[in-house]
Amino acid sequence: MAIGLIIVGDEILSGKREDKHMSKVIALLKARGMQLDWVEYIGDNRERITATLKRSFASGDIVFSTGGIGATPDDHTRQCAAAALDLPIVLHPEAKLLIQERIIDIAKEKGEVADLNTPDHQHRLKMGEFPQGATIIPNPFNKIAGFSIHNHFFVPGFPVMAWPMLEWVLDTHFSHLFHQHAQFEKSVLVYEIAESVLTPLMEELEATYAGIKVFSLPSVGSATERRHIELGVKGSQQEVAVAYDSMLKGLQTLTSDYIPTPQKHAED
C-alpha cells in the first residue's frame, strides 16, 4: 500500500511560507520502517483540490493531507473531501463538543463565561464539519480535531498541531505495517564519469535482480570535491549483497575510479 502526502496552501506555492511537512513526514515514516511514495502541492483552489482527492481516494493509497481545514473563506479541504466522495458535509458531534470545550477554556483563561451562541462561536463550529461518516483525529494542541475517511487523514497546516496528529494516526492505525520490510543499500562514489556511461550497467542490474532498485546521485563537484556519482543498489540484505558484487564487477570492467560508501539501511 503506497503512502502519499498532499500539502495544501497558496502560502507554500507563493513562497510566503516554506514547507516543513514533507521532511517531517519522511522522518516519522522512516522511524517506523515505512516510506513516503509521493507528494503533491496544491494551492487554495477548490476545483483542483477536489480533483486531486478524487484521484487519491480512487488509488487506495494511505494519504495524509495538511492545510485548508479551517473555517475561513480560503479553507476548502473539508468541502473538497466531501465533494470528491459525493457525500454531504455534516457537523461531527464529537468535533462540535471539542470546539465548544476550546471556546470555554479560552473564556476561563480570561476570567469570562463563554456564550456558545454568539455568531462568531457558531461560525467556529464549521471547523467540525466533515464528510458524512468521517472520524476525528485528536488535536493535542488546541482540541480542534482533524478528520479521517477512506484511509485519508486530514490535519491542519500548522506543524505544532499537524505533526503530533500524524504521529497519532500512524501509531493508532498502522502499527501493523511498521518495519515489515527491512531495506538495505550499498553504494560507491564513482569519480569523473558520465551517467550515460553507467546507464547500461544500471539497466543490466535491474533486469538481472528483480528485487532491487538501482540509484545514481550525481554531484558536479566543487573546489574541494571531485565530480562524482553515488551509484548503488537497495533492497533486501541478501539481494543487495549479490547485486552489489555484480555492480563492482561491472565498474571494474569500465575501469572506473570508485570508493565504497558506508553500508546502511535504506530507512537511515
Buried (B, 14 or more C-beta within 10 A) or exposed (E): EEBBBBBBBBBBBEEEEEBBBBEBBBEBBBEBBBBBEEBBBBBBBBEBBBBBBBEBBEBEBBBBBBBBBBBEEEBBBBBBBBBBBEBEBBEBEEBBEBBBEBBBEEBEEEEEEBEEEEEEBEEBBBBBBBBEBBBBBBBEBBBBBBBBBBBBBBBBBBBEBBBBBBBBBBEEBBEEBEEEEEBBBBBBBBBEBEEEEBEEBBEBBBEEBEEBBBBBEBEEEEEEEEBBBBBBBBBEEEBBBBBBEBBBEBBEEBEBEBEEBEBBEBBE
